[in-house]
Amino acid sequence: MINYCPEIYTKIVTDFNHDIIIFMVEIHQTIANIFKENIDELEAFECEDQFSDTQSFCDHYGFKIEDSCNAILLKSKKPEEFFALFCVLGSNRLDVNHKAKSLLNARKISFASKEEAESVTNQIYGGISPLGLPSEINIFIDKNVMEREKVFIGGGNRVSKFFLKPEILKNLTNGTVEDLTQSIST
């Protein structure tokens, strides 16, 4: 079980014709410094835990699935064990058995279990972010992500998301842009 002390981001907006509005968003400890250093590039968004999963989030808050950037943690089992994170739009499907496996130069890969994902990332499953990960986790970003104006990613927990430009995502994660998705025939 992950034990952490959350940091709360507070923003006060005044409108001379209306009341003061206070925004409070929980920022996960693994991302807090990145957020502080890049506050002009990252837009924090509070969400309810029950709407944290991609489709529920989009349906409830009115965002497009095409602007969702899902973080998928894979585990290479052979020849050596290690983890890598893949960022793919919610409307696309990661090609695990061909493209991801080839990029990792692995004979056998699998999705990380909930326990493995939380242990390796120090973040909460269902809200894992490509930001704030340990340096030994390589990050790959699908080329389709880079075509969006803005995407949203997990906040390291299930109660926050970040909106950012794909180029900022690439820079903050040192991610490698690749063709990661498989064609889905309709």
C-alpha atoms as one frame of an Amber mdcrd trajectory, in Angstrom:
protein
   0.000   0.000   0.000   1.327   3.414  -0.928   1.500   5.908   1.900   1.980
   9.516   0.928   1.163  12.984   2.095  -0.642  14.879  -0.664   0.164  18.426
  -1.601  -2.771  20.692  -2.359  -2.546  23.188  -5.199  -4.746  26.193  -4.576
  -5.624  28.853  -7.108  -7.812  31.820  -6.327  -9.604  33.511  -9.183 -11.388
  36.775  -8.647 -14.123  38.087 -10.828 -15.198  41.589  -9.918 -18.812  40.820
 -10.776 -19.022  37.548  -8.871 -17.724  35.710  -5.834 -14.173  34.520  -5.370
 -13.616  31.036  -6.751 -11.038  28.802  -5.100  -9.667  25.799  -6.963  -8.020
  23.091  -4.863  -6.409  20.114  -6.535  -4.478  17.348  -4.803  -1.023  17.037
  -6.361   0.697  13.676  -5.859   4.080  13.850  -4.136   5.907  12.227  -7.072
   4.756  15.083  -9.324   4.747  18.038  -6.902   8.167  19.428  -7.861   7.565
  18.976 -11.593   4.263  20.810 -11.197   5.835  23.691  -9.253   8.631  24.077
 -11.810   6.222  23.921 -14.779   3.075  25.509 -13.379   2.598  27.592 -16.545
   2.681  24.464 -18.732   0.557  22.090 -16.642  -3.119  22.694 -16.036  -4.270
  20.779 -12.936  -7.814  19.406 -12.934  -9.586  17.890  -9.945 -11.739  14.841
 -10.586 -13.717  12.500  -8.414 -12.172   9.076  -7.813 -15.227   7.337  -9.294
 -14.651   9.174 -12.611 -10.872   8.700 -12.811 -10.912   5.927 -15.421 -10.564
   7.304 -18.943 -14.003   6.619 -20.404 -15.814   7.612 -17.201 -13.753  10.806
 -16.979 -14.562  11.759 -20.568 -18.260  10.953 -20.206 -18.685  12.752 -16.883
 -16.598  15.869 -17.552 -17.258  16.197 -21.288 -13.749  15.658 -22.676 -12.848
  13.760 -25.839 -11.365  10.274 -25.571  -9.015  11.349 -28.388  -7.414  13.853
 -25.981  -6.811  11.248 -23.299  -3.226  10.046 -23.028  -3.269   6.707 -21.223
  -0.179   5.496 -19.371   0.348   1.754 -19.813   3.074   0.109 -17.753   4.586
  -3.016 -19.287   6.969  -5.492 -17.727   9.679  -7.195 -19.756  10.226 -10.699
 -18.429  12.878 -12.066 -20.769  15.748 -11.762 -21.294  15.826  -9.441 -18.265
  13.128  -7.971 -16.044  12.384  -4.236 -16.282   9.454  -1.853 -16.743   8.591
   0.679 -19.437   5.682   3.090 -19.744   3.759   3.635 -22.974   1.627   6.741
 -23.602  -1.202   6.094 -26.043  -4.381   8.009 -26.858  -7.534   6.574 -25.312
  -8.969   6.098 -28.799  -5.993   3.952 -29.910  -4.715   0.521 -28.941  -1.113
  -0.170 -27.970   0.442  -2.881 -30.131   1.871  -4.854 -27.221   2.847  -8.065
 -29.001   4.740  -6.506 -31.887   5.745  -2.856 -31.557   6.150  -2.623 -27.768
   7.881  -5.992 -27.561  10.258  -5.003 -30.351  11.087  -1.619 -28.777  11.903
  -3.313 -25.485  13.950  -5.984 -27.265  12.077  -8.497 -25.146  11.011 -12.055
 -25.826   8.246 -11.961 -23.227   6.265  -8.982 -21.892   3.106  -8.486 -19.878
   1.025  -5.720 -18.357   2.307  -4.797 -14.905  -0.005  -5.935 -12.125  -1.607
  -3.358  -9.851   0.857  -4.202  -7.092   3.866  -4.008  -9.416   2.675  -0.736
 -10.960   2.199   0.945  -7.588   5.468  -0.388  -6.222   7.566   0.631  -9.242
   5.983   4.059  -9.847   5.136   5.049  -6.239   1.808   6.243  -7.667  -1.796
   5.078  -7.380  -3.063   2.504  -9.868  -5.744   3.986 -12.102  -4.071   7.384
 -12.056  -0.469   6.586 -12.932   1.219   9.472 -14.671   4.144   9.558 -17.081
   5.407  12.434 -14.914   7.461  11.830 -11.786   8.526   8.281 -12.563  11.864
   6.777 -11.513  14.564   7.356 -14.138  14.989   3.634 -14.844  11.502   3.491
 -16.392  11.784   4.302 -20.097   8.862   6.254 -21.491   7.545   5.852 -25.029
   4.965   8.217 -26.519   2.853   7.217 -29.495   3.238   9.514 -32.503  -0.553
  10.098 -32.522  -0.298  11.786 -29.111   2.004  14.393 -30.662  -0.678  15.358
 -33.207  -3.135  16.576 -30.542  -3.298  20.217 -29.487  -3.511  19.237 -25.811
  -3.850  15.946 -23.957  -4.715  14.983 -20.406  -2.761  12.535 -18.288  -3.122
  10.962 -14.872  -1.973  12.938 -11.863  -0.312  10.047 -10.013  -3.526   9.504
  -8.066  -7.206   9.021  -8.861  -8.340  12.546  -8.003  -6.348  14.738 -10.378
  -5.398  15.022 -14.037  -3.061  17.318 -15.923  -3.725  18.961 -19.263  -0.651
  19.807 -21.311   0.704  20.131 -24.823   2.223  16.917 -26.191   5.595  18.610
 -26.711   5.668  19.494 -22.997   4.859  15.859 -22.160   7.762  14.727 -24.316
  10.154  17.230 -22.743   9.153  16.603 -19.127   9.379  12.822 -19.463  12.330
  12.600 -21.860   9.972  10.310 -23.744  10.783   8.722 -27.062   8.187   9.230
 -29.799   7.401   6.046 -31.753   4.633   4.431 -33.780   3.100   2.323 -30.992
  -0.433   1.533 -32.036  -1.971  -1.209 -34.092  -4.399  -0.654 -36.903  -7.964
  -1.336 -35.892 -10.066  -2.418 -38.836 -13.731  -1.512 -38.686
